[in-house]
Amino acid sequence: MTPKMNLNLWIRKSHRWISIIFTLTVAANFVALGLGHNILWLNYLPLPPLFLLLFSGLYLFALPYISRRKPS
């Protein structure tokens, strides 16, 4: 397994786990709003995982196009 493949697998696994964290923070936000609590820091809690998902998702999206350009 090449180091590049290992990095791709690591990014793919971390993308999955970050998506779970993001989903839990959004659910916690909805529960707090449903209970009538407007906690400011809880409103901003989903943003860090969202930015990580953005960058890892863009990398995973571009990966097939980048690997296709490599000469054989």
PDB file of N, H, CA, C and O in Angstrom:
ATOM      1  N   MET A   1       0.849  -1.170   0.000  1.00  0.00           N
ATOM      2  CA  MET A   1       0.000   0.000   0.000  1.00  0.00           C
ATOM      3  C   MET A   1       0.901   1.242   0.000  1.00  0.00           C
ATOM      4  O   MET A   1       1.784   1.378   0.847  1.00  0.00           O
ATOM      5  N   THR A   2       0.676   2.110  -0.924  1.00  0.00           N
ATOM      6  H   THR A   2      -0.041   2.000  -1.613  1.00  0.00           H
ATOM      7  CA  THR A   2       1.496   3.311  -1.037  1.00  0.00           C
ATOM      8  C   THR A   2       1.086   4.337   0.009  1.00  0.00           C
ATOM      9  O   THR A   2      -0.032   4.284   0.521  1.00  0.00           O
ATOM     10  N   PRO A   3       1.976   5.269   0.332  1.00  0.00           N
ATOM     11  CA  PRO A   3       1.603   6.314   1.313  1.00  0.00           C
ATOM     12  C   PRO A   3       0.421   7.153   0.852  1.00  0.00           C
ATOM     13  O   PRO A   3      -0.372   7.619   1.671  1.00  0.00           O
ATOM     14  N   LYS A   4       0.300   7.348  -0.473  1.00  0.00           N
ATOM     15  H   LYS A   4       0.944   6.970  -1.138  1.00  0.00           H
ATOM     16  CA  LYS A   4      -0.825   8.135  -0.994  1.00  0.00           C
ATOM     17  C   LYS A   4      -2.145   7.402  -0.749  1.00  0.00           C
ATOM     18  O   LYS A   4      -3.145   8.025  -0.394  1.00  0.00           O
ATOM     19  N   MET A   5      -2.148   6.084  -0.938  1.00  0.00           N
ATOM     20  H   MET A   5      -1.336   5.578  -1.227  1.00  0.00           H
ATOM     21  CA  MET A   5      -3.362   5.304  -0.687  1.00  0.00           C
ATOM     22  C   MET A   5      -3.716   5.326   0.796  1.00  0.00           C
ATOM     23  O   MET A   5      -4.890   5.389   1.162  1.00  0.00           O
ATOM     24  N   ASN A   6      -2.687   5.272   1.647  1.00  0.00           N
ATOM     25  H   ASN A   6      -1.734   5.220   1.349  1.00  0.00           H
ATOM     26  CA  ASN A   6      -2.926   5.314   3.079  1.00  0.00           C
ATOM     27  C   ASN A   6      -3.540   6.657   3.476  1.00  0.00           C
ATOM     28  O   ASN A   6      -4.443   6.700   4.311  1.00  0.00           O
ATOM     29  N   LEU A   7      -3.058   7.751   2.886  1.00  0.00           N
ATOM     30  H   LEU A   7      -2.324   7.716   2.208  1.00  0.00           H
ATOM     31  CA  LEU A   7      -3.622   9.068   3.158  1.00  0.00           C
ATOM     32  C   LEU A   7      -5.068   9.149   2.678  1.00  0.00           C
ATOM     33  O   LEU A   7      -5.916   9.713   3.368  1.00  0.00           O
ATOM     34  N   ASN A   8      -5.353   8.598   1.516  1.00  0.00           N
ATOM     35  H   ASN A   8      -4.663   8.139   0.955  1.00  0.00           H
ATOM     36  CA  ASN A   8      -6.724   8.619   0.992  1.00  0.00           C
ATOM     37  C   ASN A   8      -7.676   7.855   1.904  1.00  0.00           C
ATOM     38  O   ASN A   8      -8.789   8.313   2.164  1.00  0.00           O
ATOM     39  N   LEU A   9      -7.248   6.699   2.389  1.00  0.00           N
ATOM     40  H   LEU A   9      -6.344   6.327   2.178  1.00  0.00           H
ATOM     41  CA  LEU A   9      -8.099   5.924   3.292  1.00  0.00           C
ATOM     42  C   LEU A   9      -8.303   6.644   4.617  1.00  0.00           C
ATOM     43  O   LEU A   9      -9.395   6.610   5.185  1.00  0.00           O
ATOM     44  N   TRP A  10      -7.250   7.297   5.112  1.00  0.00           N
ATOM     45  H   TRP A  10      -6.364   7.324   4.651  1.00  0.00           H
ATOM     46  CA  TRP A  10      -7.358   8.039   6.368  1.00  0.00           C
ATOM     47  C   TRP A  10      -8.332   9.201   6.220  1.00  0.00           C
ATOM     48  O   TRP A  10      -9.146   9.446   7.110  1.00  0.00           O
ATOM     49  N   ILE A  11      -8.251   9.917   5.100  1.00  0.00           N
ATOM     50  H   ILE A  11      -7.589   9.718   4.378  1.00  0.00           H
ATOM     51  CA  ILE A  11      -9.169  11.042   4.867  1.00  0.00           C
ATOM     52  C   ILE A  11     -10.602  10.540   4.713  1.00  0.00           C
ATOM     53  O   ILE A  11     -11.537  11.171   5.206  1.00  0.00           O
ATOM     54  N   ARG A  12     -10.777   9.414   4.035  1.00  0.00           N
ATOM     55  H   ARG A  12     -10.017   8.902   3.635  1.00  0.00           H
ATOM     56  CA  ARG A  12     -12.124   8.861   3.855  1.00  0.00           C
ATOM     57  C   ARG A  12     -12.738   8.447   5.194  1.00  0.00           C
ATOM     58  O   ARG A  12     -13.906   8.730   5.458  1.00  0.00           O
ATOM     59  N   LYS A  13     -11.947   7.777   6.040  1.00  0.00           N
ATOM     60  H   LYS A  13     -10.997   7.547   5.825  1.00  0.00           H
ATOM     61  CA  LYS A  13     -12.455   7.368   7.356  1.00  0.00           C
ATOM     62  C   LYS A  13     -12.746   8.574   8.244  1.00  0.00           C
ATOM     63  O   LYS A  13     -13.769   8.615   8.928  1.00  0.00           O
ATOM     64  N   SER A  14     -11.848   9.551   8.233  1.00  0.00           N
ATOM     65  H   SER A  14     -11.017   9.517   7.677  1.00  0.00           H
ATOM     66  CA  SER A  14     -12.080  10.731   9.065  1.00  0.00           C
ATOM     67  C   SER A  14     -13.294  11.515   8.562  1.00  0.00           C
ATOM     68  O   SER A  14     -14.015  12.107   9.366  1.00  0.00           O
ATOM     69  N   HIS A  15     -13.530  11.529   7.262  1.00  0.00           N
ATOM     70  H   HIS A  15     -12.944  11.048   6.609  1.00  0.00           H
ATOM     71  CA  HIS A  15     -14.705  12.206   6.706  1.00  0.00           C
ATOM     72  C   HIS A  15     -15.987  11.563   7.240  1.00  0.00           C
ATOM     73  O   HIS A  15     -16.949  12.256   7.572  1.00  0.00           O
ATOM     74  N   ARG A  16     -15.987  10.237   7.317  1.00  0.00           N
ATOM     75  H   ARG A  16     -15.206   9.674   7.048  1.00  0.00           H
ATOM     76  CA  ARG A  16     -17.164   9.529   7.845  1.00  0.00           C
ATOM     77  C   ARG A  16     -17.405   9.866   9.309  1.00  0.00           C
ATOM     78  O   ARG A  16     -18.541  10.131   9.701  1.00  0.00           O
ATOM     79  N   TRP A  17     -16.348   9.861  10.126  1.00  0.00           N
ATOM     80  H   TRP A  17     -15.425   9.646   9.807  1.00  0.00           H
ATOM     81  CA  TRP A  17     -16.503  10.135  11.544  1.00  0.00           C
ATOM     82  C   TRP A  17     -16.871  11.583  11.797  1.00  0.00           C
ATOM     83  O   TRP A  17     -17.658  11.876  12.696  1.00  0.00           O
ATOM     84  N   ILE A  18     -16.316  12.482  11.022  1.00  0.00           N
ATOM     85  H   ILE A  18     -15.676  12.244  10.291  1.00  0.00           H
ATOM     86  CA  ILE A  18     -16.665  13.899  11.176  1.00  0.00           C
ATOM     87  C   ILE A  18     -18.126  14.122  10.801  1.00  0.00           C
ATOM     88  O   ILE A  18     -18.797  14.967  11.393  1.00  0.00           O
ATOM     89  N   SER A  19     -18.616  13.375   9.829  1.00  0.00           N
ATOM     90  H   SER A  19     -18.070  12.689   9.348  1.00  0.00           H
ATOM     91  CA  SER A  19     -20.027  13.528   9.456  1.00  0.00           C
ATOM     92  C   SER A  19     -20.940  13.069  10.586  1.00  0.00           C
ATOM     93  O   SER A  19     -22.015  13.637  10.776  1.00  0.00           O
ATOM     94  N   ILE A  20     -20.531  12.055  11.337  1.00  0.00           N
ATOM     95  H   ILE A  20     -19.657  11.593  11.183  1.00  0.00           H
ATOM     96  CA  ILE A  20     -21.312  11.611  12.489  1.00  0.00           C
ATOM     97  C   ILE A  20     -21.306  12.692  13.572  1.00  0.00           C
ATOM     98  O   ILE A  20     -22.343  12.985  14.168  1.00  0.00           O
ATOM     99  N   ILE A  21     -20.136  13.282  13.823  1.00  0.00           N
ATOM    100  H   ILE A  21     -19.294  13.044  13.339  1.00  0.00           H
ATOM    101  CA  ILE A  21     -20.032  14.353  14.817  1.00  0.00           C
ATOM    102  C   ILE A  21     -20.889  15.547  14.409  1.00  0.00           C
ATOM    103  O   ILE A  21     -21.574  16.142  15.241  1.00  0.00           O
ATOM    104  N   PHE A  22     -20.845  15.896  13.114  1.00  0.00           N
ATOM    105  H   PHE A  22     -20.288  15.413  12.438  1.00  0.00           H
ATOM    106  CA  PHE A  22     -21.646  17.008  12.616  1.00  0.00           C
ATOM    107  C   PHE A  22     -23.140  16.738  12.814  1.00  0.00           C
ATOM    108  O   PHE A  22     -23.884  17.620  13.244  1.00  0.00           O
ATOM    109  N   THR A  23     -23.570  15.525  12.501  1.00  0.00           N
ATOM    110  H   THR A  23     -22.966  14.809  12.151  1.00  0.00           H
ATOM    111  CA  THR A  23     -24.980  15.175  12.657  1.00  0.00           C
ATOM    112  C   THR A  23     -25.412  15.262  14.117  1.00  0.00           C
ATOM    113  O   THR A  23     -26.506  15.741  14.414  1.00  0.00           O
ATOM    114  N   LEU A  24     -24.565  14.806  15.020  1.00  0.00           N
ATOM    115  H   LEU A  24     -23.676  14.417  14.778  1.00  0.00           H
ATOM    116  CA  LEU A  24     -24.904  14.878  16.445  1.00  0.00           C
ATOM    117  C   LEU A  24     -24.982  16.317  16.941  1.00  0.00           C
ATOM    118  O   LEU A  24     -25.850  16.643  17.750  1.00  0.00           O
ATOM    119  N   THR A  25     -24.088  17.182  16.466  1.00  0.00           N
ATOM    120  H   THR A  25     -23.383  16.917  15.809  1.00  0.00           H
ATOM    121  CA  THR A  25     -24.140  18.580  16.907  1.00  0.00           C
ATOM    122  C   THR A  25     -25.376  19.290  16.369  1.00  0.00           C
ATOM    123  O   THR A  25     -25.968  20.118  17.061  1.00  0.00           O
ATOM    124  N   VAL A  26     -25.765  18.971  15.146  1.00  0.00           N
ATOM    125  H   VAL A  26     -25.284  18.298  14.584  1.00  0.00           H
ATOM    126  CA  VAL A  26     -26.987  19.575  14.588  1.00  0.00           C
ATOM    127  C   VAL A  26     -28.214  19.063  15.347  1.00  0.00           C
ATOM    128  O   VAL A  26     -29.133  19.831  15.635  1.00  0.00           O
ATOM    129  N   ALA A  27     -28.228  17.770  15.668  1.00  0.00           N
ATOM    130  H   ALA A  27     -27.482  17.147  15.434  1.00  0.00           H
ATOM    131  CA  ALA A  27     -29.353  17.216  16.427  1.00  0.00           C
ATOM    132  C   ALA A  27     -29.432  17.847  17.809  1.00  0.00           C
ATOM    133  O   ALA A  27     -30.524  18.155  18.288  1.00  0.00           O
ATOM    134  N   ALA A  28     -28.286  18.043  18.457  1.00  0.00           N
ATOM    135  H   ALA A  28     -27.399  17.794  18.068  1.00  0.00           H
ATOM    136  CA  ALA A  28     -28.278  18.692  19.773  1.00  0.00           C
ATOM    137  C   ALA A  28     -28.787  20.120  19.673  1.00  0.00           C
ATOM    138  O   ALA A  28     -29.465  20.608  20.577  1.00  0.00           O
ATOM    139  N   ASN A  29     -28.466  20.778  18.594  1.00  0.00           N
ATOM    140  H   ASN A  29     -27.915  20.382  17.860  1.00  0.00           H
ATOM    141  CA  ASN A  29     -28.943  22.146  18.382  1.00  0.00           C
ATOM    142  C   ASN A  29     -30.470  22.169  18.256  1.00  0.00           C
ATOM    143  O   ASN A  29     -31.123  23.026  18.851  1.00  0.00           O
ATOM    144  N   PHE A  30     -31.037  21.245  17.493  1.00  0.00           N
ATOM    145  H   PHE A  30     -30.506  20.549  17.010  1.00  0.00           H
ATOM    146  CA  PHE A  30     -32.487  21.192  17.338  1.00  0.00           C
ATOM    147  C   PHE A  30     -33.185  20.827  18.646  1.00  0.00           C
ATOM    148  O   PHE A  30     -34.250  21.361  18.954  1.00  0.00           O
ATOM    149  N   VAL A  31     -32.593  19.931  19.403  1.00  0.00           N
ATOM    150  H   VAL A  31     -31.727  19.498  19.153  1.00  0.00           H
ATOM    151  CA  VAL A  31     -33.185  19.559  20.693  1.00  0.00           C
ATOM    152  C   VAL A  31     -33.189  20.756  21.636  1.00  0.00           C
ATOM    153  O   VAL A  31     -34.187  21.015  22.309  1.00  0.00           O
ATOM    154  N   ALA A  32     -32.082  21.480  21.686  1.00  0.00           N
ATOM    155  H   ALA A  32     -31.272  21.269  21.140  1.00  0.00           H
ATOM    156  CA  ALA A  32     -32.009  22.656  22.563  1.00  0.00           C
ATOM    157  C   ALA A  32     -33.006  23.718  22.138  1.00  0.00           C
ATOM    158  O   ALA A  32     -33.650  24.335  22.986  1.00  0.00           O
ATOM    159  N   LEU A  33     -33.143  23.941  20.837  1.00  0.00           N
ATOM    160  H   LEU A  33     -32.620  23.439  20.148  1.00  0.00           H
ATOM    161  CA  LEU A  33     -34.126  24.923  20.369  1.00  0.00           C
ATOM    162  C   LEU A  33     -35.549  24.460  20.647  1.00  0.00           C
ATOM    163  O   LEU A  33     -36.421  25.272  20.956  1.00  0.00           O
ATOM    164  N   GLY A  34     -35.784  23.152  20.537  1.00  0.00           N
ATOM    165  H   GLY A  34     -35.075  22.493  20.286  1.00  0.00           H
ATOM    166  CA  GLY A  34     -37.111  22.615  20.835  1.00  0.00           C
ATOM    167  C   GLY A  34     -37.481  22.750  22.289  1.00  0.00           C
ATOM    168  O   GLY A  34     -38.658  22.893  22.622  1.00  0.00           O
ATOM    169  N   LEU A  35     -36.485  22.705  23.169  1.00  0.00           N
ATOM    170  H   LEU A  35     -35.529  22.589  22.899  1.00  0.00           H
ATOM    171  CA  LEU A  35     -36.735  22.858  24.606  1.00  0.00           C
ATOM    172  C   LEU A  35     -36.812  24.320  25.023  1.00  0.00           C
ATOM    173  O   LEU A  35     -37.093  24.625  26.182  1.00  0.00           O
ATOM    174  N   GLY A  36     -36.565  25.215  24.085  1.00  0.00           N
ATOM    175  H   GLY A  36     -36.337  24.967  23.143  1.00  0.00           H
ATOM    176  CA  GLY A  36     -36.674  26.635  24.385  1.00  0.00           C
ATOM    177  C   GLY A  36     -35.383  27.277  24.846  1.00  0.00           C
ATOM    178  O   GLY A  36     -35.391  28.427  25.287  1.00  0.00           O
ATOM    179  N   HIS A  37     -34.279  26.561  24.755  1.00  0.00           N
ATOM    180  H   HIS A  37     -34.273  25.627  24.397  1.00  0.00           H
ATOM    181  CA  HIS A  37     -32.985  27.113  25.150  1.00  0.00           C
ATOM    182  C   HIS A  37     -32.294  27.697  23.918  1.00  0.00           C
ATOM    183  O   HIS A  37     -32.092  27.004  22.921  1.00  0.00           O
ATOM    184  N   ASN A  38     -31.941  28.964  23.998  1.00  0.00           N
ATOM    185  H   ASN A  38     -32.105  29.527  24.808  1.00  0.00           H
ATOM    186  CA  ASN A  38     -31.209  29.577  22.900  1.00  0.00           C
ATOM    187  C   ASN A  38     -29.777  29.837  23.373  1.00  0.00           C
ATOM    188  O   ASN A  38     -29.441  30.941  23.802  1.00  0.00           O
ATOM    189  N   ILE A  39     -28.953  28.811  23.287  1.00  0.00           N
ATOM    190  H   ILE A  39     -29.226  27.914  22.938  1.00  0.00           H
ATOM    191  CA  ILE A  39     -27.570  28.881  23.747  1.00  0.00           C
ATOM    192  C   ILE A  39     -26.706  29.249  22.548  1.00  0.00           C
ATOM    193  O   ILE A  39     -26.647  28.522  21.557  1.00  0.00           O
ATOM    194  N   LEU A  40     -26.036  30.395  22.659  1.00  0.00           N
ATOM    195  H   LEU A  40     -26.084  30.986  23.464  1.00  0.00           H
ATOM    196  CA  LEU A  40     -25.296  30.918  21.513  1.00  0.00           C
ATOM    197  C   LEU A  40     -24.170  29.999  21.070  1.00  0.00           C
ATOM    198  O   LEU A  40     -24.008  29.764  19.873  1.00  0.00           O
ATOM    199  N   TRP A  41     -23.383  29.469  22.012  1.00  0.00           N
ATOM    200  H   TRP A  41     -23.514  29.660  22.985  1.00  0.00           H
ATOM    201  CA  TRP A  41     -22.258  28.632  21.614  1.00  0.00           C
ATOM    202  C   TRP A  41     -22.729  27.324  20.985  1.00  0.00           C
ATOM    203  O   TRP A  41     -22.012  26.729  20.179  1.00  0.00           O
ATOM    204  N   LEU A  42     -23.927  26.875  21.348  1.00  0.00           N
ATOM    205  H   LEU A  42     -24.509  27.358  22.002  1.00  0.00           H
ATOM    206  CA  LEU A  42     -24.462  25.652  20.752  1.00  0.00           C
ATOM    207  C   LEU A  42     -24.872  25.883  19.306  1.00  0.00           C
ATOM    208  O   LEU A  42     -24.844  24.959  18.493  1.00  0.00           O
ATOM    209  N   ASN A  43     -25.253  27.115  18.982  1.00  0.00           N
ATOM    210  H   ASN A  43     -25.276  27.866  19.642  1.00  0.00           H
ATOM    211  CA  ASN A  43     -25.597  27.424  17.601  1.00  0.00           C
ATOM    212  C   ASN A  43     -24.380  27.355  16.688  1.00  0.00           C
ATOM    213  O   ASN A  43     -24.503  27.010  15.513  1.00  0.00           O
ATOM    214  N   TYR A  44     -23.212  27.680  17.220  1.00  0.00           N
ATOM    215  H   TYR A  44     -23.112  27.960  18.174  1.00  0.00           H
ATOM    216  CA  TYR A  44     -21.988  27.675  16.423  1.00  0.00           C
ATOM    217  C   TYR A  44     -21.223  26.358  16.494  1.00  0.00           C
ATOM    218  O   TYR A  44     -20.214  26.198  15.808  1.00  0.00           O
ATOM    219  N   LEU A  45     -21.676  25.430  17.298  1.00  0.00           N
ATOM    220  H   LEU A  45     -22.496  25.560  17.855  1.00  0.00           H
ATOM    221  CA  LEU A  45     -20.973  24.164  17.482  1.00  0.00           C
ATOM    222  C   LEU A  45     -20.866  23.321  16.203  1.00  0.00           C
ATOM    223  O   LEU A  45     -19.840  22.663  16.029  1.00  0.00           O
ATOM    224  N   PRO A  46     -21.849  23.295  15.303  1.00  0.00           N
ATOM    225  CA  PRO A  46     -21.697  22.490  14.085  1.00  0.00           C
ATOM    226  C   PRO A  46     -20.730  23.070  13.051  1.00  0.00           C
ATOM    227  O   PRO A  46     -20.382  22.378  12.093  1.00  0.00           O
ATOM    228  N   LEU A  47     -20.291  24.304  13.214  1.00  0.00           N
ATOM    229  H   LEU A  47     -20.573  24.866  13.992  1.00  0.00           H
ATOM    230  CA  LEU A  47     -19.459  24.917  12.176  1.00  0.00           C
ATOM    231  C   LEU A  47     -18.070  24.303  12.005  1.00  0.00           C
ATOM    232  O   LEU A  47     -17.666  24.079  10.864  1.00  0.00           O
ATOM    233  N   PRO A  48     -17.312  24.018  13.073  1.00  0.00           N
ATOM    234  CA  PRO A  48     -15.993  23.398  12.838  1.00  0.00           C
ATOM    235  C   PRO A  48     -16.057  22.061  12.105  1.00  0.00           C
ATOM    236  O   PRO A  48     -15.286  21.858  11.167  1.00  0.00           O
ATOM    237  N   PRO A  49     -16.962  21.120  12.500  1.00  0.00           N
ATOM    238  CA  PRO A  49     -17.036  19.890  11.708  1.00  0.00           C
ATOM    239  C   PRO A  49     -17.505  20.140  10.272  1.00  0.00           C
ATOM    240  O   PRO A  49     -17.114  19.424   9.350  1.00  0.00           O
ATOM    241  N   LEU A  50     -18.343  21.158  10.094  1.00  0.00           N
ATOM    242  H   LEU A  50     -18.661  21.740  10.842  1.00  0.00           H
ATOM    243  CA  LEU A  50     -18.810  21.458   8.746  1.00  0.00           C
ATOM    244  C   LEU A  50     -17.670  21.906   7.846  1.00  0.00           C
ATOM    245  O   LEU A  50     -17.600  21.500   6.686  1.00  0.00           O
ATOM    246  N   PHE A  51     -16.768  22.744   8.372  1.00  0.00           N
ATOM    247  H   PHE A  51     -16.824  23.073   9.315  1.00  0.00           H
ATOM    248  CA  PHE A  51     -15.627  23.178   7.576  1.00  0.00           C
ATOM    249  C   PHE A  51     -14.682  22.013   7.278  1.00  0.00           C
ATOM    250  O   PHE A  51     -14.134  21.924   6.179  1.00  0.00           O
ATOM    251  N   LEU A  52     -14.492  21.122   8.252  1.00  0.00           N
ATOM    252  H   LEU A  52     -14.937  21.194   9.144  1.00  0.00           H
ATOM    253  CA  LEU A  52     -13.664  19.944   7.998  1.00  0.00           C
ATOM    254  C   LEU A  52     -14.299  19.051   6.938  1.00  0.00           C
ATOM    255  O   LEU A  52     -13.601  18.492   6.092  1.00  0.00           O
ATOM    256  N   LEU A  53     -15.617  18.919   6.984  1.00  0.00           N
ATOM    257  H   LEU A  53     -16.184  19.373   7.671  1.00  0.00           H
ATOM    258  CA  LEU A  53     -16.318  18.137   5.961  1.00  0.00           C
ATOM    259  C   LEU A  53     -16.190  18.780   4.586  1.00  0.00           C
ATOM    260  O   LEU A  53     -16.088  18.082   3.578  1.00  0.00           O
ATOM    261  N   LEU A  54     -16.196  20.102   4.545  1.00  0.00           N
ATOM    262  H   LEU A  54     -16.279  20.669   5.364  1.00  0.00           H
ATOM    263  CA  LEU A  54     -16.051  20.801   3.275  1.00  0.00           C
ATOM    264  C   LEU A  54     -14.712  20.471   2.630  1.00  0.00           C
ATOM    265  O   LEU A  54     -14.657  20.107   1.456  1.00  0.00           O
ATOM    266  N   PHE A  55     -13.632  20.598   3.399  1.00  0.00           N
ATOM    267  H   PHE A  55     -13.677  20.894   4.353  1.00  0.00           H
ATOM    268  CA  PHE A  55     -12.311  20.369   2.825  1.00  0.00           C
ATOM    269  C   PHE A  55     -12.060  18.900   2.493  1.00  0.00           C
ATOM    270  O   PHE A  55     -11.499  18.593   1.440  1.00  0.00           O
ATOM    271  N   SER A  56     -12.465  17.995   3.373  1.00  0.00           N
ATOM    272  H   SER A  56     -12.920  18.244   4.228  1.00  0.00           H
ATOM    273  CA  SER A  56     -12.256  16.577   3.075  1.00  0.00           C
ATOM    274  C   SER A  56     -13.178  16.119   1.942  1.00  0.00           C
ATOM    275  O   SER A  56     -12.792  15.277   1.131  1.00  0.00           O
ATOM    276  N   GLY A  57     -14.379  16.662   1.885  1.00  0.00           N
ATOM    277  H   GLY A  57     -14.693  17.346   2.543  1.00  0.00           H
ATOM    278  CA  GLY A  57     -15.293  16.299   0.802  1.00  0.00           C
ATOM    279  C   GLY A  57     -14.830  16.804  -0.543  1.00  0.00           C
ATOM    280  O   GLY A  57     -14.969  16.107  -1.548  1.00  0.00           O
ATOM    281  N   LEU A  58     -14.281  18.004  -0.581  1.00  0.00           N
ATOM    282  H   LEU A  58     -14.168  18.571   0.235  1.00  0.00           H
ATOM    283  CA  LEU A  58     -13.736  18.510  -1.842  1.00  0.00           C
ATOM    284  C   LEU A  58     -12.543  17.685  -2.296  1.00  0.00           C
ATOM    285  O   LEU A  58     -12.382  17.425  -3.488  1.00  0.00           O
ATOM    286  N   TYR A  59     -11.704  17.270  -1.344  1.00  0.00           N
ATOM    287  H   TYR A  59     -11.835  17.481  -0.375  1.00  0.00           H
ATOM    288  CA  TYR A  59     -10.571  16.411  -1.696  1.00  0.00           C
ATOM    289  C   TYR A  59     -11.062  15.077  -2.255  1.00  0.00           C
ATOM    290  O   TYR A  59     -10.563  14.613  -3.280  1.00  0.00           O
ATOM    291  N   LEU A  60     -12.038  14.459  -1.586  1.00  0.00           N
ATOM    292  H   LEU A  60     -12.443  14.836  -0.753  1.00  0.00           H
ATOM    293  CA  LEU A  60     -12.559  13.181  -2.053  1.00  0.00           C
ATOM    294  C   LEU A  60     -13.285  13.319  -3.382  1.00  0.00           C
ATOM    295  O   LEU A  60     -13.275  12.392  -4.192  1.00  0.00           O
ATOM    296  N   PHE A  61     -13.913  14.460  -3.613  1.00  0.00           N
ATOM    297  H   PHE A  61     -13.922  15.213  -2.955  1.00  0.00           H
ATOM    298  CA  PHE A  61     -14.583  14.694  -4.886  1.00  0.00           C
ATOM    299  C   PHE A  61     -13.573  14.817  -6.024  1.00  0.00           C
ATOM    300  O   PHE A  61     -13.801  14.301  -7.119  1.00  0.00           O
ATOM    301  N   ALA A  62     -12.466  15.495  -5.767  1.00  0.00           N
ATOM    302  H   ALA A  62     -12.282  15.914  -4.878  1.00  0.00           H
ATOM    303  CA  ALA A  62     -11.472  15.722  -6.814  1.00  0.00           C
ATOM    304  C   ALA A  62     -10.541  14.533  -7.013  1.00  0.00           C
ATOM    305  O   ALA A  62      -9.836  14.473  -8.021  1.00  0.00           O
ATOM    306  N   LEU A  63     -10.520  13.597  -6.092  1.00  0.00           N
ATOM    307  H   LEU A  63     -11.093  13.645  -5.274  1.00  0.00           H
ATOM    308  CA  LEU A  63      -9.579  12.480  -6.147  1.00  0.00           C
ATOM    309  C   LEU A  63      -9.662  11.661  -7.436  1.00  0.00           C
ATOM    310  O   LEU A  63      -8.611  11.366  -8.006  1.00  0.00           O
ATOM    311  N   PRO A  64     -10.830  11.278  -7.929  1.00  0.00           N
ATOM    312  CA  PRO A  64     -10.859  10.509  -9.187  1.00  0.00           C
ATOM    313  C   PRO A  64     -10.344  11.311 -10.382  1.00  0.00           C
ATOM    314  O   PRO A  64      -9.729  10.747 -11.287  1.00  0.00           O
ATOM    315  N   TYR A  65     -10.588  12.600 -10.390  1.00  0.00           N
ATOM    316  H   TYR A  65     -11.087  13.059  -9.655  1.00  0.00           H
ATOM    317  CA  TYR A  65     -10.121  13.424 -11.497  1.00  0.00           C
ATOM    318  C   TYR A  65      -8.613  13.622 -11.445  1.00  0.00           C
ATOM    319  O   TYR A  65      -7.955  13.671 -12.483  1.00  0.00           O
ATOM    320  N   ILE A  66      -8.068  13.735 -10.245  1.00  0.00           N
ATOM    321  H   ILE A  66      -8.603  13.695  -9.401  1.00  0.00           H
ATOM    322  CA  ILE A  66      -6.627  13.898 -10.098  1.00  0.00           C
ATOM    323  C   ILE A  66      -5.906  12.613 -10.476  1.00  0.00           C
ATOM    324  O   ILE A  66      -4.881  12.654 -11.157  1.00  0.00           O
ATOM    325  N   SER A  67      -6.435  11.463 -10.036  1.00  0.00           N
ATOM    326  H   SER A  67      -7.267  11.429  -9.483  1.00  0.00           H
ATOM    327  CA  SER A  67      -5.775  10.193 -10.333  1.00  0.00           C
ATOM    328  C   SER A  67      -5.903   9.810 -11.801  1.00  0.00           C
ATOM    329  O   SER A  67      -5.080   9.051 -12.313  1.00  0.00           O
ATOM    330  N   ARG A  68      -6.914  10.318 -12.479  1.00  0.00           N
ATOM    331  H   ARG A  68      -7.583  10.935 -12.063  1.00  0.00           H
ATOM    332  CA  ARG A  68      -7.093  10.009 -13.905  1.00  0.00           C
ATOM    333  C   ARG A  68      -6.052  10.719 -14.759  1.00  0.00           C
ATOM    334  O   ARG A  68      -5.700  10.224 -15.830  1.00  0.00           O
ATOM    335  N   ARG A  69      -5.552  11.863 -14.315  1.00  0.00           N
ATOM    336  H   ARG A  69      -5.837  12.266 -13.445  1.00  0.00           H
ATOM    337  CA  ARG A  69      -4.601  12.649 -15.082  1.00  0.00           C
ATOM    338  C   ARG A  69      -3.191  12.087 -15.058  1.00  0.00           C
ATOM    339  O   ARG A  69      -2.378  12.440 -15.913  1.00  0.00           O
ATOM    340  N   LYS A  70      -2.879  11.222 -14.101  1.00  0.00           N
ATOM    341  H   LYS A  70      -3.539  10.936 -13.407  1.00  0.00           H
ATOM    342  CA  LYS A  70      -1.531  10.697 -13.990  1.00  0.00           C
ATOM    343  C   LYS A  70      -1.192   9.829 -15.203  1.00  0.00           C
ATOM    344  O   LYS A  70      -1.995   8.982 -15.595  1.00  0.00           O
ATOM    345  N   PRO A  71      -0.022  10.025 -15.799  1.00  0.00           N
ATOM    346  CA  PRO A  71       0.356   9.177 -16.939  1.00  0.00           C
ATOM    347  C   PRO A  71       0.693   7.760 -16.471  1.00  0.00           C
ATOM    348  O   PRO A  71       1.196   7.566 -15.365  1.00  0.00           O
ATOM    349  N   SER A  72       0.420   6.807 -17.297  1.00  0.00           N
ATOM    350  H   SER A  72       0.011   6.965 -18.196  1.00  0.00           H
ATOM    351  CA  SER A  72       0.672   5.391 -16.935  1.00  0.00           C
ATOM    352  C   SER A  72       2.120   5.044 -17.051  1.00  0.00           C
ATOM    353  O   SER A  72       2.505   3.905 -16.786  1.00  0.00           O
TER     354      SER A  72
END
